[in-house]
Amino acid sequence: MLVEDQRGLMRLLANALLEADEGIVCCERCGGITEGRVNPCRICTGERAEGHVLCVVEAPSDILKIESSGGFKGRYHALMGRLSPIQGVGAADLRVEALLERLQPEGIKEVLIALGTDVESEATAHYLRELLEPRGIQLSRMALGLPAGSAIEYSDAATLSEAIQGRRSFT
């Protein structure tokens, strides 16, 4: 039995990790996770219902999370971080230039900024807005507010304020 042979188990585990390290890469176009032999990834090369919309996220894991929701049918772009002067992360450290290079060739009409709500993410979102507005790109942000299945009593003031400001018609 494999469990009885701990050295064999460790070798199998080590080999699996090596194969994953060699076989899984970041997509050359969006920065998402893909197999090395499928680059650009399937999302970038496939037909998407909203292929003219580009969702900008901080990390490849954000792409996986949004994609698993089934709620977005456009393309993605991972910045690989966010602006953080304290940690020495500037615009040149992010994939901003690659984002700008994608806009015209891919016919991007809208950029959905899907970043967090912390100070660094907000600064990054504002920086992107300054770059994209002059290019005539429609900008949008993900809605903020109460998470599904939550209650007002468990929400902080900032979340409640965003939920009220972002309200929509009840139809």
N, C-alpha and C positions, 0 to 999 in steps of 0.2 A: 504494500500500500504506500502511496506517495507521502502521506503525512509521517509515516514511520521513517522515511528516508529524508531527514531534514536537509542534508546537503543537496540532495536532488531537487528538493522543493525550492531551496534558495537559488540554485542554478536556473531553474525554470523561471522563477520570478525575475532574476537578473536579466535573463535573455528577453523576457517579455518587455521589460523596461527599456532595454537597448533597442529593440525593434520599434517600440513606440517613439522613442527619441529620434530615431532615424526616419521613421515613416510619417510622422505628424509634423506639419509645418504651418506657418501663417500664410494665408493666401496673399499672393503678390499684389493683388488689386485692393481687396477690402481689409485685409489684415486679420480676417477670421481664421478659424482653425480648419485645416483641410489635410487630406492625405497628400504626401509629396508627389504622387503620380497624377493628382487631380488639382492642377494649379494653373490658372485661377480656379477657385472653388465652384461648386455646382450652383450656388446662389448667384455668383457673378456671371456665369455663362448661360444660365437658364433663362427662360422667358418668365418674367414676373408681371403680374397684373398692373402694378404701379412702378414700372421700371424707371420712370422719370422722377421718382422720389428717393432720396438718399438719406438714410437714418445714420446720424453720426453718434457713435458711442465711445466710451473711454477704453474698453477692453474687449478682446474676442469673446470672453465669457458673457458679455452683455448681448452679443449677437445671438448666442445660443439660447439665452433666456427669452429674448424677444421673439425669436423664431419659434420657440416651443409654445408661445402663447397663441400662435396662429392669427394674431390680430394685425400683423403688418405684412404687406405683400410687395414691398419695394426692395431696394438694395441697401447695403450697409457700408460703413466706413469706420474702422476702429482707429482712434487717435493714438492708442498705446500709452495713455496717461492723461494728465490734465495739468494746466499751468500751476506751478507751485514755486514761487520765488524763494520761499524759505528752504525748500529742498533742492533749489538750483535747477528746476525744470522750467525751461522757457519754450517759446513757440518752436524754435529750431529743433527741440528734442522730441516734438510730437510729429505725427504724420499729416501736418497741415498742408504742406506743399503738394503732397500726393493727393489730398482732397481737392485742392484747387485745380490740379491737372486733370481730374476726372470730370469736372462739371460740363464743359462744352462737348468733348468727344462722346460722352454718354447721354447727352441731351437732358441733363438734370434740370428740372424746373423748380423743385422744392427740396429744401434740406430740413429734415426733422432733427432738431437737436435733442438727443435723448441722454443727457448727462444728469448727474446727481444734483442735489440741492445744497451741497456744502459750499463753502466760500471759494475753494479752488475750482470746482465745477462751474459755479456761477461766473467766475472770472473768465474761464475758458469759453463759456457760452457767449458772453459779451464780446470777447475777442473775435470769435467766429462771426458774430453778427456784423461787426465792423468790417470784416473782410468780405462778407458775402452780399450785404445790402447793395453796395455800389455795382455789383455784377448783375443786378436785376433778378436775383434768385429769391423766390418766396421762402420765407423762414417760418418755421413753426416749432413749438416746444411740446413736449409731452405734458398732458394734463397733470396737475398736482392736486392732492386732496386726500380724502379718506380712503384707505384701502378697503377692498371688498371684504365683507364679513366683519368689519370693525364697528366700533361704536364711538360716539362723540366723547363719552366720558374717558376714553383711553387716548384721545388725541391731544397733541400740544397746540398752543395758540397759533403758531406759524402754519401748521397743517390745516387747522380750521379756517384761518384767514385765506389761504390759497384755495381751499375747497369752495368757499363762498365766492371769491372773486372769479373762479373758473366755472361757476354754475352754468347749466344749460337748460334749455326748455324741457319741461316734463311732458312728453308726448306718449 
